[in-house]
Amino acid sequence: MKKFWITHGTKDYLLSLRDKNESLIVMEELDGDAKAVIEGEEQHVLKKPREFEIVEEIGELKQYGYMVLNNIPVTSEGGPILEDKFKQRSGNIETAEGFEAFRILRPTRDNTYIILTQWKQVDDFMQWKNSQDFKKSHAKQEEKPSYVDGYSYVTQLDIIEP
């Protein structure tokens, strides 16, 4: 199964790692925090990253654009429910203007899933977030579904182009 890894660090340090492996995607939050991601069968550039299994993938990750990570902690029984809900999504995100990639990421060591989307630019994400498709895909969303174990949070990152 294809894997996905994510770590954080200083922007300069992560960029130096990308010099060693051009597949590494380095990103920055508005507050200056930096993260790096890589996917594949194996990786040797990150020392102690969080590891995920890729449950579903659409599109190829790019070295440009905007990435949104929806971090969702789930109960021990909740993983399959969350996976199924996102696999059955009705939002047609793949046809949205500026859409690049989508991943359902299952954690290998903890209980926090990541639902990842990548966009050409932040405006594309905001346009989709304000669209009817987004509203349709979130219409039946409960306040806090029973399979969620804690508070979810969203991380939005600008990709630092090589």
Salt bridges, closest charged atoms under 4 A:
GLU28 OE1 - LYS11 NZ 3.89
GLU39 OE2 - LYS2 NZ 3.82
GLU39 OE2 - ARG103 NH2 2.94
GLU42 OE2 - HIS44 NE2 3.11
GLU51 OE2 - LYS3 NZ 3.24
GLU53 OE1 - ARG106 NH1 2.65
GLU56 OE1 - ARG89 NH1 3.63
GLU57 OE1 - LYS2 NZ 3.25
GLU57 OE1 - ARG103 NH2 3.49
GLU83 OE2 - ARG106 NE 2.70
GLU94 OE2 - ARG89 NH2 3.36
GLU100 OE1 - LYS62 NZ 3.64
